[in-house]
Amino acid sequence: ITIFNRKELAITYSTNEQARIRDILTAEDIIDTKGTVMRNMGARGPAIQQFGENITASTEYRIYVLKKDYDKASHLIHT
């Protein structure tokens, strides 16, 4: 998937929601998670947190699919 042929399907801060979406898309052969690298998309590194900060919301997961698969993927994750 490149920046030119992808479309953002979902953004979540929930590890469980990210895993649910990933499992659905993998089962339907929309995405292949082999070799997938998860990155911390937060403003600060994972080891740095401020007092009172909700660390469960410190990692943003952005899920992309091929543009041609977007409608099917969107339907699958919202049913």
Buried (B, 14 or more C-beta within 10 A) or exposed (E): EEEEEBBEBBEBBEEEBBEBBBEBBBEEEBBEEEEEEEEEEBEEEEEEEEEEEEEEEBBBBEBBBBEEBBEEBBEBBEE
